[in-house]
Amino acid sequence: MVSIGLQVRKVLGIVMDDGGERIVKRIGSIREVPAEAWNRLAVSDPATANPFVSHAFLKALEDAGTTGERAGWLPQHIVISDAAGTVEAVMPLYVKSHSQGEYVFDHGWADAFHRAGGRYYPKLQTAVPFTPVPGPRLLVGQSEDREQRERLLVGAALATAEEFDASSFHITFPTEAEWHHLGEMGLLRRTGQQFHWINAGYETFDDFLGSLASRKRKMVRKEREDVRASGFSIVAIQGAEISEAHWDAMYDFYVDTGSRKWGRPYLNRRFFSLLGEAMADRCLLVMAFDGKRPVAGALHLIGGDCLYGRYWGALGYVPCLHFELCYYRAIDYAIRHRLARVEAGAQGEHKLARGYVPVTTYSLHWFRDPRLAAGVARYLEEERRAVAAANAELAAFAPYKKLADAEQD
């Protein structure tokens, strides 16, 4: 941590390094950075583009008021420019007054620090708010001096922690490469678990079914037949086909699910309209209709090589409809469009039986108080081992054919 900490009081303002003169500053809104400049750094490879770190997605969150001081997500994004004003690196950063909407849980740390006489909030968070989707967090583009730019971004975050008297700095759902780079700089490393579907080069959904063990294959077919028997029509809606009426329905579904699971949904109705205005070509709605009445829906976002499942809801319970809209239709879309994987969001061991396999997710953490840092470091060492063991155990229960089963088929 020392190598980063030495830069804390120097890093905001004009900095001289091996790359020459650089200007490091904080901004209160992503609107202060041109979309072209932000996206040039966020999307270093269009083939693997992640829509959630795009300028449009983060701006929609801000413009809708779902982030901001009143929401407890105060933007303080970091921007690095060269002497000529060309933006060279950016990092989303928020000052947070709570731990909601993160999906990497630190409530236990906050409680322990409070009981020890400390104050955990405010804290700093580099993340995509309300979005447990792995992706780049330190946006430096395809640069030869990537490590130096990353150091400057992290140093600026720690300087911000000093200024706001924040207890800690957290980076949630970064890439594995960032996890390794920044861990080597001194940030504490944490792991977690999600379930993703991996495309093994299937040509059709039936090819995917053929890769499953017999019992699981029958289960999937029965679940899909149960949905067909309901009599609902299921429609995929994308791009310009998505209307405000569709967003009205999707928001109702989202609120219903959020009310049942979390108590208070994080997003508002305006966000969905702004998302549609800015990123309709990246939005895929899969909706079930009873006649002309929408009764359930799932919202997915389309990336360069991945379909991201985000929100789901229904006006009533229909057996297996959730699996159909969120998982099976997503798999079918990914196969037809030759996407590498489907990421279906946080948690959910029930996804395993439907072809989704456990994968490791990552986060990074820094604490101003050395006592808290030492305690969390010990905890994370044990937790990483437990996560690795759980992933290995669950992978053994994946529904795919074992060698003996394949030979019998």
N, C-alpha and C positions, 0 to 999 in steps of 0.2 A: 504493500500500500504506500510505502514511502515514495516510490518513484512518481506516483500520481500526486500524492499530497504536497510535494514540493512545488507543484505547479498551481496550486489552488489560488493563491492571491495574485498570480501573474497572468492568468489565462484569459481574463475578460479584458477586452480592449485590443491594442496593437501588440502582436507577438512576433518576435523574430525567431525563425528556426531554419532548418536546412532548406526548406522550400522558399525562403525569403520572408518578406513581410506579410503577415496575415492579420485580418481583423476578426475577432471573436466577439459575438454579441448575442444578447437574448432578445426575443421578440414576443409580444403579447398575443399575437394571432398569426396563424399560417398565411393569412391574407397579405402579410408584409413580404412574403417571398413569392416571386412569380411562379406560376404553376409549372412552366417549362423548366425552370431551374431546379425546383424540388423534384419533379418527376425524372429528370435526367440523372439524378443521383439515386433516386429510389428504385429505378428500373434499369439496373446495369445490364440485364439480359431479358429482352421481351419474352423469350421462350419460357421463362420462369417467373414472370411478373406477378407480384402480389398486390391485389387491388386495395388492400387495407392500408398500406403505407402511402398510397397515392395522395396527391394534393387534394383531389376532389373528395375523397372519403373523409379525410380529417377536417376539411373545410365544412363539409355538410354537418358534421358533429358540432362544430363551433357555431355555424350560422343558425342551427336549430336551437341553440341554447342548451344542448345536452351536456356540453362541456363549458367551463367558465367558472368564475369565482363562486357564484351561487350554487353551482352543482358540485363544488368541491374538487373540480378538475381545472385549476387555473393554468392556462397555457403560458409557458416560459421557454419556448423552443430555442434551441441553440443553432446559430448560423455562423459558418466560417467562410470568409471571402478573402480573395487575394487583394493586393494593393490596388488593382484596377477595378475592383468591385465584383468580379466573377465569383459566384457562389461555388464553393468547393466541397462543402460538407454541411449536412443538417441533421438534427436529431429532435424528434418530438419529445417534449419534456413538460410535465405537469406538476404543480405544487398541489398536494392533496391533503385534505382535512379529514379523511376517513380511508377505509380500505375496501370500499365497495366497488364492484364492477371490474375486478382484476383477475379473478380465477386462479391466482396463486396466493394462497391464504397465509397471512401473517398476523392474524388476530391474536394468536397465542403469544407472539413476540411483543406485540403492543401491550397486552395485559401484564406480562411479566415485567416489562420495563416500567409500566405505571406502578405496579406494586413495589418496585424497588426505588420509587421516588422519581423516576424519569418522566419525560413528556415525549411521546412517540409522534404526535402530530404537531405541526405539519411534517410531511415527508415528501420526497421527490419520486416521480415515477416516469420512466421512459417506457411507453406502451402505446398500443392502439386501444383507446378506451372501450370498455365493454366487449372486447373481442379477443377470445382465447385462441388466436390463430398464430402459429409460428411464422416468423418472417424477419427480414432485416430490420434492425432498430437504429443502428448508426449508419446513416446513409452517406456514403463517401464515393459512390460510383466505382468505376474501374481505374483506380489510381495506383501509381507505383508507390506512393508514400502513404498507403492506407493506414499503417500502424500509427504514424505520427498524427494523422487526422483523427483517428480514434482516440488517441491520448488527449488531444486538444478538446474533443467533445466531452470526454469524461471529466477532464480537468475543469471545464466550464460548468459541468453539472455539480461538481463538488464545491466550486466557488459559489454557486447558487445556493447550495445547502448552507454554507456559512452565512450568506446574506439573509436568508429567510429563517435562520436558526432551525433548520430541519434536522430531524434525528437521523435520517437515512436516505439512501438513494437506491432505487430498485429498477432493474431492467427485466421486463417479463416477456416471455416467449420470443427471445432472440433466436437467431440461427445457431446451429451447433458450432460453426466456425467462430462466431462472435463469442459464444460461451467459452471456447478455449482461449481465444486471444485475450479477452478481458479478464478471465480467470488468472492468466499468467501475469497480468498487470497488478493483480491483488484483490479483485472483487471476489466475494464469496460465491461459490457455485452451488446451485440447487437443481434438482431434476424432478420431473413429474411424469404423468402418463396420460396419453390420449389413445384413441383407436382410429386408425386410418385404413381405408381400402386401397390396395395396391393393384394397379393394372398389370397383369402378367402377359400382356400382348393379346388379350381376348379380342375376337372379331365380333362376337355377339354375346348377348346376355346368356344364351344357352351354353356358350363355351364356358362362361364363368360358372354356371350351374354344374357343368360337367367336371369342374375341378373340385367340387365339394364332395365330402363323404356322403354316402347314400342317404343316411338318416337326415343330415342337414339339408340335402338337396330336396328331399320330400317336404321338409318343414317349410322351406322358402316357397315351394310351389303351392303348398296348402295356404300359407298366409296370403299370397297374391290372389289365389282363387277366392278366399274369403272376402277380399276387397272387391273383386269383380262381382261377386254375388250380392254386394250391397246395392248395386244399381247406380252408384255414383259415376259420373263421367269425370275423368281426370285429364287435365289439360296443362301443357307446358306453355308458359307465356314469357316472351323475352323482348327486350328492346322496345321499339316504338309501339308494340302491341300492348304494353303495360299502361293501363289508364289509371286515373285517380280513383275510380271505383275499385279497381284491383288493390290499390294501396289502402283504401279504406278498409277493405276486407282483411288484408294482411295485417294491418295494425290492430284490428279487433282480435284476430287470432293471437298475435303477439302479446297483447295485453292480457288475454285470458290465460295463456300459459304463464306469463310472468306473475300474475296475481296468485296463481295456484302454487308456484314454486318459490318465488323470491319475495313476495309481498308488494314491492313497488317496482314496476318496470323502469329501466333507465332511459329508454328512448321515447320521444314524443312523436305525434303524428306528422309534424312538419319535417322531421328528419327523413321520413320515408319519401315524401314528395321531393325533397332536395336530392336524395339519393337517385331517384328516378330521373330528375332533370339532368344530373351531372354524369350518371354512370348507367343509364338504362341498358347499354349494350353489354354491360357486365352483370346484369341482374337476370336471374332465372327464377320465375315463380312457378311452382308446381301446385295446382289448386284442384280440389275436388268440388264438384257441383252436384247439387240435388235439383235437377232441372236447370233453371237459370240462377239459382241461389247458391253462392259460394258457402261451403260448410267447413272447409279445412284448407290449409295452405302451408307451404314451406318455401322460404326464401333462400336461394343459393347465390353466391357470387362466383363469377367465372374468372379464374386466373390464367396465366400463360400455360401452365401444365397441370392445373388442379381445379377441381370444383369444390368450393367451400360451402358446406351447409351451415346456415346461421340461425334462422328463426323458424319456428313452427307453432301452429296452434289449430284448434278445432272448436266448433260450437257445441259439440257433443261427442260422446265416446262411440267410436266405431272400431271393432276389433281389427287390429293390424294396419289400420290406415296410416298411422304414424310411420310404421316400417316401410310402407309402400312409397309415401311421398318423400320421406327424408333419406331413405337408404336405397331401396331398389330402383327407384326412378333416377336417383343420382348416379348409381352404378351404371345403369343403362345409358345415361347421357354421356358419362365419361368414356365408356367403351365406344360409342358411336362417334365421338369427337376426338378420340385417341388421346385423352388426357391421362397423365401418369398415375393420378391418385384422386381419392375423395377424402377430404377432411371434414368430419361430421361434428366438430365442436368438442367441448370438454366432457369428461367423465363418460360413463355408460358401458359397463361390462356386457350389457345385453347386445351391444354391437358385435361382440366377438362371434356369436353364433350366426351372424348374418354376413360374415366375410371380412369384417374389419379386424385388423390385427393391432396388438399393442405397440406403441412407439414411445420413445422418450422425448419429453419436452424439457425446456431449459429456462432458467432465470438466474439473475446475478444480483448481488446485494452488497451494500456498503453501509457501515454504521459509524457515526461520529464517536460514540461512546465505546472505548475499547473493551469494557466489560461485557456490554451487550454483543459486540462483535465476536468475542471469544466464546460466549455461550452459544450463539447461533452457529458458529463454525463447528463446534462439537456436535450439535444436533444435526447439521447438514451432512456431516460425514456418515453418521448412522443412517440418515434418511436416504442418501444416495444408494447405499448398499441394499436397503429394503426395496427401493423402487426397481433396481436392477433385478433383484430376485423375483419380484412380483411380475415384471415384464417377461422374464424367462419362463416362469411357471405358466402364465396365461398363454404365451405363444405356443406352448405344447398342447393347448386345448383348442387351437385354431381349427375351424371346421373343414379344412382342406384334406384331400385324400392322403393317407399315408401310403408308403410304397406298396405294402401288401394289398391295400384296398384297390390301388390303381391297377395292379397286376390282375386282380380278380375281375375288374370291370373290362 
